Amino acid sequence: MAYPLFDSIRLSLYHGSGNLREYVGFANYVELFTGGELAVRYWGALSNTSVFFLIHMLVQNVAGVIFATILTNRKMRGRKLYQTIIFVPTTFAVLVTGYLWRLLLNPIWSQELWSTIGLPSLAQPWLGMESTALLFVALVSCWQWIGIPTMMFVAALLGINDDIYEAADIEGANGWQVFWHIKFPLIMPIVGIVTILTFVNNFNAFDIVYAMQTANGAPAYSTDLIGTLFYRVGIAGQHPVAIPNSGMGATIATVTFVMLAAVSLFILNKTRTKG
């Protein structure tokens, strides 16, 4: 793992691909952050990726904590069945998931379905509007992967000693107080790990956007993420010439790696158990 990482950093100091590669120093980094159209696309992709991550944090992980809290209620019947239902979407291929949801969100295909259940107003071109496309792609991703944080939170909650709950019950604590003052603080290290995994996976996201909106981040780059930008620049090449620039692709990858490492270490430090 170390060799390709450092070789990618070295490659970021070159421009072009193959025999046309030439050493340019840090010129790629300057161009990425300040150089015209590419810089516009990069800052746009970074902004979209940040929103993509925040949606996962607010929807996927918050719902995961709620589901885990419900599923660890020992008086609840059918817990294993509900756990299975929540986890099943994670076993689907991303391309299949993206294609099926693309059909469901297409008003031509879904209008009759929404009308049947009494919600005809939902038959809108959600993926075709710049204002809603990224939101719905992110929600589809949340739906597919919510099972993983849920199971991690379930495992963390089941690991809490029952004696703590008994002491809280004796003190007269209600369910809300038990959650905020006992459960949540004790699972904070797992919250940190889930946050890091979400952050890393979202900032490397590519497949769900490719399946639902193509690698061009349609419409009008509103769903363009760092992963799709890297693909277009470093692998497929930008239109209309479509000649890949592996040096600039490595630059994007290197900047992303540094950002992921810095933020992950910060989150890990803030959420680790003290003392």
Stockholm file with secondary structure:
# STOCKHOLM 1.0

chainA/1-275         MAYPLFDSIRLSLYHGSGNLREYVGFANYVELFTGGELAVRYWGALSNTSVFFLIHMLVQNVAGVIFATILTNRKMRGRKLYQTIIFVPTTFAVLVTGYLWRLLLNPIWSQELWSTIGLPSLAQPWLGMESTALLFVALVSCWQWIGIPTMMFVAALLGINDDIYEAADIEGANGWQVFWHIKFPLIMPIVGIVTILTFVNNFNAFDIVYAMQTANGAPAYSTDLIGTLFYRVGIAGQHPVAIPNSGMGATIATVTFVMLAAVSLFILNKTRTKG
#=GR chainA/1-275 SS CHHHHHHHHHHTTEESSGGGCEECTTHHHHHHHHSHHHHHHHHHHHHHHHHHHHHIIIIIIHHHHHHHHHHTCTTCSCHHHHHHHHHGGGGSCHHHHHHHHHHHTCHHHHHHHHHHTTCGGGCSCGGGSTTTHHHHHHHHHHHHHTHHHHHHHHHHHHTSCHHHHHHHHHTTCCHHHHIIIIIHHHTHHHHHHHHHHHHHHHHTCCHHHHHHHTTTTSSTTTTCCHHHHHIIIIIICBTTTTBCCHHHHHHHHHHHHHHHHHHHHHHHHHHSCCC
#=GC SS_cons         CHHHHHHHHHHTTEESSGGGCEECTTHHHHHHHHSHHHHHHHHHHHHHHHHHHHHIIIIIIHHHHHHHHHHTCTTCSCHHHHHHHHHGGGGSCHHHHHHHHHHHTCHHHHHHHHHHTTCGGGCSCGGGSTTTHHHHHHHHHHHHHTHHHHHHHHHHHHTSCHHHHHHHHHTTCCHHHHIIIIIHHHTHHHHHHHHHHHHHHHHTCCHHHHHHHTTTTSSTTTTCCHHHHHIIIIIICBTTTTBCCHHHHHHHHHHHHHHHHHHHHHHHHHHSCCC
//
